[in-house]
């Protein structure tokens, strides 16, 4: 995804940001995130991973400085970009920078330890 281009389209009003997917809103609410937090993350969040038409972004909630991720989706030509999900990353799965996934041992590595 060309995030810069998507952000320019959003700023200019040529596309809109969809924040009303039930999954995204439920997950955000569980973690105390607001729709304003999600919108801000879409506009200024830092790229963690790029999956093509979806991108994982990192941002911090302003009130509590809580780091959180959103997955933003945009298909070129569509009139909307969509926040697919939002969540506070799990310390067990992410390094302290919240941008690097922790490596999980493979089955072979687990057997060697036994």
C-alpha positions in Angstrom: 0.0 0.0 0.0 1.2 3.5 -0.7 0.4 4.9 2.7 1.5 8.5 1.7 -1.0 8.5 -1.2 -3.8 7.1 1.0 -3.2 9.8 3.6 -3.3 12.4 0.9 -6.6 11.1 -0.5 -8.0 11.1 3.0 -6.8 14.7 3.7 -8.2 16.0 0.5 -11.6 14.3 1.0 -11.3 12.2 -2.1 -11.8 9.1 0.0 -13.3 8.6 3.4 -12.1 6.6 6.5 -14.5 3.9 7.5 -14.4 3.3 11.3 -17.7 1.5 11.8 -16.8 -2.1 11.2 -18.2 -4.0 14.2 -14.9 -6.0 14.8 -12.7 -2.9 14.8 -15.1 -1.0 17.2 -15.5 -3.9 19.6 -11.8 -4.5 19.8 -11.0 -0.8 20.2 -13.6 -0.4 22.9 -12.2 -3.4 24.8 -8.8 -1.6 24.9 -10.3 1.9 25.8 -9.5 3.3 22.3 -11.8 5.9 20.7 -12.7 6.5 17.1 -10.6 9.6 17.3 -7.6 7.4 18.3 -8.2 5.2 15.3 -8.5 8.1 12.9 -5.3 9.7 14.2 -3.5 6.4 13.9 -4.6 6.1 10.2 -3.1 9.6 9.5 0.1 9.5 11.5 0.7 6.0 12.7 4.1 4.3 12.1 4.2 1.4 9.6 4.9 -1.9 11.3 4.1 -4.4 8.5 2.8 -3.9 5.0 0.6 -6.7 3.6 -0.3 -5.1 0.2 -3.8 -3.7 0.5 -3.6 -3.9 4.3 -1.0 -2.2 6.5 -0.3 -2.6 10.2 0.3 0.8 11.9 1.5 1.7 15.4 0.3 4.7 17.3 -0.2 5.8 21.0 -3.5 6.9 22.5 -3.0 10.5 23.4 -4.7 10.4 26.9 -2.7 7.5 28.3 0.2 7.1 25.8 -1.0 3.5 25.3 0.6 2.0 22.3 -1.8 0.3 19.9 -2.0 -1.2 16.4 -4.5 -0.7 13.7 -4.9 -2.6 10.4 -5.8 -0.2 7.7 -7.1 -1.5 4.4 -7.3 0.4 1.1 -8.0 -1.1 -2.4 -7.0 1.4 -5.1 -10.1 3.0 -6.7 -12.3 2.4 -3.7 -14.0 5.4 -2.1 -13.0 4.4 1.4 -10.1 3.2 3.5 -11.1 1.0 6.3 -9.8 0.3 9.8 -10.2 -3.5 9.9 -9.1 -4.0 13.5 -7.5 -2.2 16.4 -5.8 -3.6 19.5 -3.2 -3.0 22.2 -0.4 -5.3 21.4 0.3 -8.3 23.7 3.7 -8.1 25.5 4.0 -11.8 25.0 3.9 -11.4 21.2 5.7 -8.1 20.6 9.1 -6.7 21.6 9.3 -3.6 23.7 9.3 -1.4 20.5 5.9 -2.7 19.6 7.1 -3.0 16.0 8.9 -6.4 16.2 7.1 -9.7 16.6 8.7 -12.0 19.1 10.0 -15.1 17.6 8.3 -18.3 18.7 10.3 -21.5 18.8 9.6 -23.9 16.1 8.6 -27.5 16.9 12.1 -28.7 16.3 13.6 -26.1 18.6 11.0 -27.1 21.3 12.0 -30.8 21.0 15.8 -29.9 21.3 15.1 -28.2 24.7 13.3 -31.3 26.0 
